[in-house]
Amino acid sequence: MLEETLLILLVIFSILVVESKRLLRSLIFLSSSTLLLVVILFLLQAPDVAITMAVVSTGATTILFLTVLKKVERLK
């Protein structure tokens, strides 16, 4: 039951990533969806994949996108 609820939330957040008009909101939805995916991977007993996904996707990619967003906003 919990996995199904998390998967539905993952699909909703993924749709919101694409449909959002503001880039910062889209980035927040993207990091939220990857965080949900990390929780799902932990529940499926794949902690090594979940930790790697948390570090790379939720951590490094979000920081990279935030840095790019700040630089793009400065150019406008």
C-alpha positions in Angstrom: 0.0 0.0 0.0 2.8 2.4 0.9 4.7 1.7 -2.3 1.7 2.3 -4.4 1.0 5.7 -2.7 4.7 6.7 -3.2 4.5 5.7 -6.9 1.4 7.8 -7.4 3.1 10.7 -5.8 6.2 10.1 -8.0 4.0 10.3 -11.1 2.3 13.5 -9.9 5.6 15.2 -9.1 7.0 14.1 -12.5 4.1 15.6 -14.3 4.5 18.8 -12.2 8.2 19.0 -13.3 7.1 19.1 -16.9 4.0 21.3 -16.5 5.5 23.9 -14.2 6.1 27.3 -15.9 8.7 28.5 -13.4 12.1 26.9 -13.5 12.7 27.0 -9.8 9.4 25.2 -9.0 10.3 22.7 -11.7 13.6 22.1 -10.0 12.0 21.7 -6.6 9.5 19.1 -8.0 12.4 17.3 -9.7 14.4 17.0 -6.5 11.2 15.9 -4.7 10.5 13.2 -7.2 14.1 11.9 -7.0 13.8 11.9 -3.2 10.6 9.9 -3.4 12.4 7.5 -5.7 15.2 7.1 -3.1 12.5 6.2 -0.5 11.0 3.7 -2.8 14.4 2.1 -3.5 15.0 1.8 0.3 11.6 0.1 0.7 12.5 -2.3 -2.1 15.6 -3.2 -0.1 18.1 -1.7 -2.5 20.0 0.6 -0.1 23.2 0.9 -2.2 21.2 2.1 -5.3 19.2 4.4 -3.1 22.3 6.0 -1.5 23.9 6.5 -4.9 20.7 8.0 -6.3 20.4 10.3 -3.3 23.9 11.6 -3.6 24.0 12.0 -7.4 20.4 12.9 -8.3 19.1 14.7 -5.3 22.3 16.3 -4.2 24.7 17.0 -7.0 22.2 17.5 -9.8 20.1 19.9 -7.7 23.1 22.0 -6.8 24.3 22.1 -10.4 20.8 23.2 -11.6 20.6 25.8 -8.9 24.0 27.2 -9.9 23.0 27.3 -13.6 19.6 29.0 -12.7 21.4 31.7 -10.8 23.8 32.4 -13.6 21.0 32.5 -16.2 19.0 34.9 -14.1 22.1 37.1 -13.9 22.4 37.2 -17.6 18.8 38.4 -18.1 
